[in-house]
Amino acid sequence: MIRENKASELEVSVENLSLFDAFYVQKYLDDLEIAKKAFGVVNESTNLFENISKLKKSLILNRSNFKSIKYNRKTVGFIQIHYETPSQVKIGIVIGEKNYWGKNIGRIALKKIISMLFRSNKNVEVILLDTASYNVAARKCFENVGFKVYKEENGKVYMRFLREDYKEE
C-alpha cells in the first residue's frame, strides 16, 4: 500500500522550545523566503530586518512564548504565543523546513496549540493570527482548522478562532 505523503497526528508534536530548538528557529528566520512569509510581506525592507532581529532576541529572552513543532521528533517549525490580553492570544506559526511544506504538519500543530491554549487557560476566549494575502496555502490551512477572517487590509488577512467554536476531540 502506498501511503499518502501527509503527516499523521501521532507524528507531529508541539513542545516547549529548547535552547537547541531556538537555533533552528534562528536559521529559519535567516531564510528570507521564510521570513517574508512569517511577517506577511512581499519585499525586503528595513522593517522586515528589524522584525527578524526583534523575534530572534525574543527567542532567547522569552523562550517560554515559543513552542517547537516536531515531526517524528525532528524540529521543523515553531509557534509564537503572545497574550494580547488575558482573554486574547495572538499566535504565529512557521514551518521552517521547506521539505515539509504541504504535509499537513501546520494544520496538526495548530489543532494541538488551540487545544493546549483553551485547556490550559479558561480565560482565553479568542486566538488571533494573521497572514499575508498572497499566502494562500497558509490561509487555507487556517480556515481548515476553523479560523475565520474578520478583517483584510494592507495585504494582510486577519483571522480568529473563538472558544465557542472549539470542540474538544
C-alpha positions in Angstrom: 0.0 0.0 0.0 1.3 3.4 -0.9 1.0 5.9 1.9 -0.1 9.4 1.1 2.7 11.9 1.8 0.9 13.6 4.7 1.8 13.7 8.4 -0.4 11.9 10.9 -1.5 13.2 14.4 1.0 10.8 16.1 4.0 12.1 14.0 3.5 15.8 15.0 4.1 17.2 18.4 4.1 20.7 19.9 6.6 21.1 22.7 8.4 23.7 24.8 11.1 25.3 22.8 14.6 24.1 23.9 17.7 26.2 23.5 18.7 23.8 20.8 15.4 24.4 19.0 15.9 28.2 19.2 19.0 27.8 16.9 16.8 26.1 14.3 14.2 28.9 14.6 17.0 31.5 14.0 18.1 29.5 11.0 14.6 29.6 9.6 14.4 33.4 10.1 17.7 33.8 8.2 16.0 32.4 5.1 14.3 35.5 3.5 11.6 33.5 1.8 10.5 32.1 5.1 10.9 35.4 6.9 8.8 37.2 4.4 6.0 34.7 4.8 6.3 34.8 8.5 5.9 38.5 8.6 3.4 38.7 5.8 5.5 40.9 3.5 6.3 40.8 -0.2 9.6 42.8 -0.3 12.7 43.0 1.8 12.8 46.2 3.8 14.4 47.8 6.9 11.2 47.0 8.8 11.5 43.3 7.9 15.0 43.1 9.1 14.1 44.9 12.3 11.2 42.5 12.9 13.5 39.5 12.3 16.0 40.9 14.8 13.3 41.5 17.4 12.0 38.0 17.0 15.5 36.5 17.4 16.0 38.5 20.6 12.6 37.4 21.9 13.5 33.8 21.3 16.4 34.0 23.7 14.8 36.3 26.3 11.3 34.9 26.2 11.7 31.3 25.1 8.6 30.3 27.1 6.5 32.3 24.5 7.5 29.8 21.8 6.8 26.1 21.1 8.7 23.9 18.7 6.9 21.9 16.1 8.3 18.4 15.7 7.7 15.9 13.0 8.9 12.4 14.1 11.0 14.2 16.8 12.7 16.5 14.3 12.2 20.2 14.8 10.5 21.5 11.6 8.9 24.8 12.8 7.7 26.9 15.6 4.7 28.7 17.1 5.0 32.0 18.9 2.4 32.8 21.5 1.6 36.3 22.7 -1.1 37.2 25.2 -2.6 40.5 24.0 -5.0 40.5 27.0 -5.9 37.7 29.5 -8.7 36.6 27.1 -7.0 37.2 23.7 -3.9 35.3 22.4 -2.1 36.0 19.2 -0.1 33.2 17.6 2.2 32.9 14.7 3.2 29.7 13.1 6.1 28.9 10.8 7.1 25.6 9.2 10.7 26.4 8.6 11.8 23.2 6.8 10.6 23.7 3.3 10.7 19.9 2.5 7.8 19.6 5.0 5.6 22.3 3.5 2.2 20.9 2.3 2.4 17.8 4.5 -0.4 18.7 7.0 2.1 19.5 9.8 0.9 23.1 10.2 -2.7 22.0 10.4 -2.0 19.3 13.0 0.2 21.7 15.1 -2.4 24.4 15.0 -5.1 22.0 16.3 -2.8 20.9 19.1 -1.9 24.5 20.1 -5.5 25.6 20.0 -6.4 22.7 22.3 -3.5 23.5 24.6 -4.4 27.2 24.9 -8.1 26.6 25.6 -7.5 23.7 28.0 -4.7 25.4 30.0 -6.3 28.8 30.4 -10.1 29.1 30.9 -9.8 32.9 30.4 -8.8 32.6 26.8 -11.8 33.4 24.6 -10.1 34.1 21.2 -7.0 33.1 19.4 -5.8 35.5 16.7 -3.4 35.2 13.8 -2.7 36.9 10.5 -1.0 36.0 7.2 -0.1 37.8 4.0 -2.9 37.9 1.4 -0.6 36.2 -1.0 0.0 33.2 1.3 -3.0 31.2 0.1 -1.7 27.9 1.5 -1.5 29.3 5.0 -4.9 30.9 4.8 -6.4 27.6 3.5 -4.7 25.7 6.4 -6.0 28.2 9.0 -9.5 28.1 7.6 -9.4 24.3 7.5 -8.6 24.3 11.3 -11.5 26.7 12.0 -10.1 30.2 11.9 -12.4 32.8 10.3 -11.4 36.0 8.6 -12.5 39.1 10.4 -10.5 41.7 8.5 -8.4 42.2 5.4 -6.3 45.2 4.8 -2.8 46.4 3.7 -2.0 43.0 2.1 -2.9 41.0 5.3 -5.7 38.7 6.3 -6.6 38.8 10.0 -8.3 35.7 11.4 -9.7 34.4 14.7 -10.8 31.3 16.4 -13.4 31.7 19.2 -13.7 29.5 22.2 -17.3 29.0 21.4 -16.3 27.3 18.2 -13.8 25.0 19.9 -14.8 21.3 20.2 -12.6 19.0 22.2 -11.5 15.9 20.4 
